[in-house]
Amino acid sequence: MKRIFIVLAAAALVLAICLPAFAATMIKGKVVTYKSGNVVMKGYLAFDENIKGKRPGVLVVHEWWGQNEYVRKRARMLAGMGYTALALDMYGNGKQANHPDDAGKFAAEVMKNAAVGESRFMAALEFLKKQKTVDPERIAAIGYCFGGGVVLHMARLGIDLKGVASFHGSLATAKPAEAGVIKAKILALNGDADKFTTPEQIESFKQEMKNVGADFRFISYPKAMHSFTNPDADMYAKKFNMPVGYNADADKKSWAELDKFLAEIFKK
C-alpha cells in the first residue's frame, strides 16, 4: 500500500510539473479558405489559443511544392513563438506537386503572370489582418525557395509589411526596386553552396538594396545547399537527382536569425 502511495505521489508530481508547461502553449492549426478573384485559396492558420488579445501576424509562403505539411509545420513553429501565422496558398485550391516537373509548372504559372501572384499574396494578407488574434498593423512575411522570391518581390513593390525574410529564395528580379519604395526590413538567408543562386545574383541583389536605401541583411551559410531548411530535401535529392540538401546547422541558425528579426521589427 505504501509503495502504491509513493508511485501515485510521484505521478502527481510529474503532472504538476508538466501540466503548466503544456498549458502555456496550446497551438491550434486549421485549414482556412479565402478568395483571390474567383479562385478559392486554401491556407493554414496557426496560433496559440492561450495567448490573449491581438499579436503580430506572419505570412508563410511555400516552396514550389505548394502549401504542404512542411510549410504548415513552420506556421505552427511561429505560433509557438507567439505569432499568428498563415501558411498561404499561391497556386489556388491548395494545389500541391509531388514531382519537380509539376512544381516547376505551378511556380511558372504564377511567376509569368505577376498580377495574379500579387493578387493572391494580397488576398492572404487581407485575410490575416482580419483575424481576431492579429494586430493588423504588425505583419511580416517569410518564404522558402519560390516563396522567398515571392516575399522579396512584394517588398520591392513597397507592400506595407514590417519585414520579410527569405530562406534560400530567388534573389534575381526583372523589376528592381525603385529608390524609397521599400518599406519592409529585409532578411535574406542563403546557402553558399546553392546551385540555383549565382555569385552575380547575390552581388546584384546587395547592390540593388544599397542603391534604393533598403534596410537589409544578407547571411550566407557555409556548405549549405538549396532547400537547406527542409529535412525532406535529402529525399528529393535522391529521388529526383536534384542539387538540394538539408543542413541541420544552417536550419537552426537561420531560424534563430528569424527569431531575432521578428522580435526586432515587432519590438517584442
N, C-alpha and C positions, 0 to 999 in steps of 0.2 A: 504494500500500500504506500509506504514511504517512497519507494522507487518511482511509482506511478506519479505521485505528487511532484517529485523532483523533475520528471520528464515534462509534465504539464506546465510547471513553472518556467522551465527553460523555453518551452514553446511559446508561452505567453510573452516572455522577454524578447524573443526574436520578433514576434509580431509587433510588439510595442516599438521596437527599433525600426522595423521595415515599413510599417504602415504609414507613418508620417512622410517618409521619403517617397513612397508610392503615391500618396495623396497629393504631394506637391506638384506632380506632373501627371496630368490626365489628357493625353493627346487625342484629339478627335480628328479623324480624317474621313472625308466623304466626297463622293463623286458629285459634281455640280454641273449644271448646264447653263449656258448663256448663248446669245446670238451675235454673229457678226454678219450684218446684212441678212440674207435669208439662210445662212448656214448655221446649223446648230453646232456649238463648240462644247466639248466635254472636258472639263477641268477637274482638278482635285484640290480641295480646300482642307487645310490642316491648321489647328490651333489648340492651345491648352485651355480646356474648359474651366480650370481652377483659377485662371487669371481673370480678375475683374476689370471691367472697363475696356476702353479702346487702347490699342497698341499699334506700333508700326506694321505695315504690310510689306511683304516681299513677293514679287512675281518670280517664278522659276520657269525658264524657257528650256525645253527639252533638246536633246541631241537629235540628229537626223532620223533616229529610230522612231520618234514620236513620243507622245505623252505616256510613258510606260512606268513600270514599278520603280525603276532607278530614280527617275525624277520625283516620283511620289515619296520615296524614301528621303530625298533631300528636303522636300516640303515638310515632312514630319520632323526632321532634324531642326529645321528653322523654328517650327512650332515649339520644340523643346527648349529653344533659346529665348522664347518669349515673344515671338512674332506670329502674325497670322500669314500663312504662306499659301499662294495659289500656284499650283503647277498647271500652267495654261496649255491650251491646245492650239497649235499653229496650223494644223492640217485639216481640221474640221471633222466632226463626228467621232472624235477620239481615234482617228486612223493611226495605225502603227505598222511598222515594217519589220519583217524578220530576215530580210536579205538586203545587202547593201545596194543592189540594183534598184529595188523598190524604194529604199530610203533616199537614194540619190534623186529619183524621180519626184518623190514627195517634196524634198527640200527645194529642188529646182523649180517646181511649180510655184512655190512661194517667192523665191528669190527673183524669178523673171518677171513677176508682177508685184512691184514694190507696194503699190496702193493696197493690194489685198493683204499682204503681210502686215503693213502698218495698221490697217483697219482691225485685223484680228488681235494684234497686240493691244490696241487702244480699247477694244471691247473687253478684254480681260482686265485691263487697268481700271476701267469704269466699274466693272463688276466687283473687283476687290475693294475699291473705295466705298462701295455701298454696304459692305458687310458690317454688322453691328459691333464686331470686335476690332475694327480697323479705324485708325486715325487717318483720314483721307489726305491730311497734309504731310504725312510721313510715309512715303512709299519709295521702295527701291526695287531693282530688278537684277537678277543674276541669270546666267545662261551657260550652257555647256555645248562645246563644239558649234554646231549650227546655231544653237541658242545663244552662244557667246557672241556670234556675229550679229544676231538679231538685236541684242541689248546695246551693243556698240552702235549699231545703226540708229536706234531710237535716241541714243544720247546725242549722236551727230545731228539729228533733226531738231534737237532742243526740247525734247519732251520733258515736262516738268517732273523730274524724279530727283530724289535726294542723292542717289548714287546708282551706278551699275557696276557689276562685277562679271568679267568674262573668264571662264575656265576653258583653257585650250580652244578658244574660239577663233574664228577667222578675223584677221586684223585688216585685211585689204578692203577697199571700198572704191566704187566707181564715182561716188559723190562725197568727196572730202567735206568736212565741216567748214562752215564759214566762221570768221572771227566773231567772238562774242555770243555765239548761238548756244553753245553747250552750257546747260545749267547743272547737270549731274556731275558729281565727282566720279572718277573712273578708276577702277582697279582691274588690270589685265594680268592674268596668271597664265604663264606659258611654260611649256616644256622645251628645253633646249635641244632635245632630240626629236622634236615634232617635224616629221617629213612633209606635213601639209602647210607649214608656215616657213617661209624663206627668210634668211637674214635681211634681204632687201625689204620685205614686207614689214618686218619688225622696225627697221630704221625709218621707213616711210611713215609708219604709224606714230612713232615717237616724234618725228619732225612735224607731222600734222598736228598733234596735240599741243606741241610747243607753239606752233605758228598761230593757233587760234586761242591761246591762253587758257587751255583746259587744265583743270586740277586733276592730274592723273598720276598713277603709279604703275610701273611695269615690273613684274617679277618673273624671272626665268629659273626653272628648277633643273639642276644638273641631271643628265641621263633620263629625264622624263620624256616619254613619247606622247603622241596624241592620245587623248582619252585617258590620261594618267589618273584621273579621279574615279574611274568606273571599274569596279572589280570584274565586270564581265568582259573587259577589253581583251584580256588574255584569251578568252574563249573565242571572241570574234577574230582575233589574230590567227588562231589555229584553224578555225572553221572556214574562214574566207580569205586567208592569206593576206591580211591587212596589216599595214605598218602601224599598229596601235599596241598599247600595253599599259597595264595597271602599275602604278608606282605608289606603294603604301606611304612612303616617307613624304613624297610630294603631295599626296592626297591630304595627309594630316596637316602639313604645314600650310597648304593653300586654304584649307578650311579655317585654320587658326587666323590667317590673314583676313579672311572674310568676316570672322567674328569681330576682330578689331575694327575693321572698316565699317561694319554696320553700327557698332557702338559709337563710333566717331560721328558718322553722318546723322544718326538719330539722337546723339548726345544722351545715351542711356546712363 
